[in-house]
Amino acid sequence: MSRIGKKTIPLPQGVELSINDGVVSVKGPKGSLKVMLPKNVSVVVEGEPAEAVVKVADQENMDQKALWGLFRQLVANAVDGVQKPFQKSLEFVGVGFKVAVEGKKVKMEVGFSHPVIMEVPEGLEAVVEKQILTISGIDKQAVGEFAARIRRVKPPEPYKGKGIKYTDEVIRRKAGKTATKS
């Protein structure tokens, strides 16, 4: 059995979960999300504090066990996201590195001859405080993907630590080359 798949998903007050033709719709105070289920996976709502249970057709099939845990977590992320948005914070480290949000665009100056401008995807919000850019939204995958795209613009380098890094990321620093006498 899948350890993650067999866990139930508690549905808090104010969160509605409905299943229709293999599509799980989750509605909450912050918005609504949909999760498409494959044909061997189903979701059932049961219990008096309402709980969602993800089930598969054959619990011993390895492929279905993998999908079981995956789709249980996707539904759980949707339930969590419609209550409290997910956040990722990026820190801009380096002399002259700047970040600003102008409407629905993030403008970054990270050592190139031109500023890098990225459009904020629909459903996400970007806020800048000093050198820290915070991305938030109800869809965990969209928040993580947009944060990763921004980090890819200028990943941190190991010698001086300059670049764009997650605020909780630790950069393994390297010693520079030393001159030797021959």
Summary of the structure (lengths in Angstrom):
residues: 182
radius of gyration: 21.5
end to end distance: 64.1
largest distance: 79.1
contacts: 510
relative contact order: 0.14
helix: 19%
strand: 38%
